[in-house]
Amino acid sequence: MITVNLYYKGINGNARAFADEMESSGIADAIRAEEGNLRYEYFQPLDDPETVLLIDSWSDQAAIDVHHASPMMQQLAALREKYDLHMTIERYVSDEYKSDEKYLRK
């Protein structure tokens, strides 16, 4: 599994407005329905109202490549431009390491 954390940064509430439009327009749901998408969720840091975090997980790089080549990416890029957002990214590849399970309260 590959997880990408995208931090959308804007001003005057634009990052939140972008995430709201992604949800209300159906683009987020369309991405969630793509083959290989495992998670697509927006969050907002408590200490930074001008940033929205997207946690986006995929089964493998091939699924990400298909997603990036889809026409939906043009819609997404247009919304990023509309809200004048700037982004930073973190990328994680799962190693299926399970020993941390003992620290989780379930």
Sequence and secondary structure as in RCSB ss.txt:
>XXXX:A:sequence
MITVNLYYKGINGNARAFADEMESSGIADAIRAEEGNLRYEYFQPLDDPETVLLIDSWSDQAAIDVHHASPMMQQ
LAALREKYDLHMTIERYVSDEYKSDEKYLRK
>XXXX:A:secstr
 EEEEEEEE STTHHHHHHHHHHHTTHHHHHHTSTTEEEEEEE  TT TTEEEEEEEESSHHHHHHHHTSTHHHH
HHHHHHHTT EEEEEEEE     GGGGG   
